Amino acid sequence: MTTRHDVSGVPLQGGYVAKQCPVRAQNDAIRPAEPVHPDPFTERLFANGNAFEAGVVADILTLHPAAISVHGADADAAETATTDAMSASFSLILNARLPSDYVHRRVGRPDLLVAAATGGYRAVDIKWHQSLTPSTNPASELPALCADLGSLVYETAAFDANYAARKSQHDLLQLAHYQRMLEAAGFAATGPRLGGVIGTERRVVWYDLDVPMWRTPSSTGKTKLRTTMERYDFEFDFRLDIVAVAQRHLVHPGAELLVVPVRCAECPGCPWNDYCGPILEAGSGDVSLLPRVGWAEWKIHRDHGVSNRAELAALDWRTASAVATGADLAGLRAAAAAFQPDDAILAMDSVAASVKQLAQLDALEIRTVAGLLALDASTARYSGSGLTSLPKEIDLARAAIGRDPVYRRRGVDQVEVPRADLEVDVDMENTEVGVYLWGCLVTDRTDPERTHSEYHPFVTWEVLTPERETENGVAFWRWLMRIRATAHARGLTFRAYCYNAGAENQYLRRLGLSADLVAETDRFIASDEWVDLLQIWDSQLITGGASGLKVVASLIGFRWPVDDPGGGMSMVRHDDAAAGDESARTWLLDYNRGDVEATHALREWMSSTVVPCVDELNAGIRS
Ligand code: SF4
């Protein structure tokens, strides 16, 4: 996409705009309300990010005495100094400010510019988060092409088979921004477009920005894998258009804005959340409030005249299931006039694109032409939209606006939860550097009359280094394996539970790699003694809202022993705890104990509570 509007009056945009919500670019331009100040978690991210960056820059300057760090009295001076340094072929330029690109409306300040062996420069950014993740499935991962701080350059980078490169859309779109600026200034390295990220591992992870890796909608109504550069160009140009139209709107309020709020992962930390939130929650609530209904799904609903959860809930579930088969319902219904109402649906094979889809309709008990014509017309119009998740979304909308907080999913007669004689609930707390606390709640259920639980934290308050993290992690691991071995020796069943195994598994694998325990940790992760309670919850229950532990445990009446529990607040508290604040340490241990008690309470509730099924909500929900 290129811009469709006159963007020559749009202020120059930095490397963040393309990766942020498009509505944010619009709100920044029109300022429809007072933006809220960053919360303590966001402020902490900025402060720690800046401190980390300063530390890495200092290390690089020590390791590379020939590097130049750009200083300028103002933006123009910094741009001139950067251009001079690139023209003088410095091998490493820090704190750069690339020449402003007035044609394409870009400004940018990459942390590092690294000279390529073939001439020109590549951008590297320093990020206060991990850039590597333990490799589990190389075929579907980005290879970890790493260079250490002593060499930095792409040409000396080598693959680390133990890890995969983290696929962060935010980081990569920012690198693409700098790449375009280098190209516009005539200083881009020749050959493949590459950019690097230095995360908390303090290694440069190199990314090929021309590799297709982002699945996005295409004009054909299907999806297509696109490169980071393609993705960036689209997103950046879209935002230039948004800002151009917003500027016109300020002068001519009749000019319609290009975007409206759509709920996304960025909302909770966005300065416009207090403005967009009430718009999204008005009435029965915007469809984007539902889990996994993103911008693509939101647009399909809007194109079909459905904008809120009540309208979505009122669609017909059975017709939606027919839509989900991919059958051309509109075409089949148009061709139905040539058949008798009693004709079998399978007899329409001469006009159907796929006999298999007719068989799927038949399996849904849409067995005759009359049955096909009896489908709900509003819902059938989704046919061809590609929205195979429509039946699930209808159920989510019904659950969200239904009377009960929790429902069973369709087909779930009774909620099943794997239990054991000896149960251990596990929850870890981490910062951007690694895990400093593994909290465990052991519950002995061998005597139903005298079930009791005990909390065991494995914690370090020292400055977190990879060595200290491993030491603490190994203490936890050895303890957990001892408990398990004891249970087995006594002829008892054993299970350990976490909530959302993705995070715990990643850190267990990281621990396995650093402590030479990979085989042990992998075996445990794959065993049925390690249970992801989120998966157990999500596969059987539905609320229409998020499934995070804080949300679902609150729905069943669980209360944390601390105020304002949350991962963001725990990171803020950890900074104080690491500095010696005893009350912060107590808060973190109480918070973590709350997490493991919550998973335990959730399991008890799921094992003992009967909730209605979402299919009982078929009738009576209308906008
Ligand atoms: S609150 Fe959400 S929708 Fe609104 S601008 Fe921010 S990220 Fe976008």
Residues whose N, C-alpha, C, O or C-beta is under 5 A from the ligand:
A	BS01	SF4	C21 V23 R24 P261 V262 C264 E266 C267 C270 W272 N273 C276
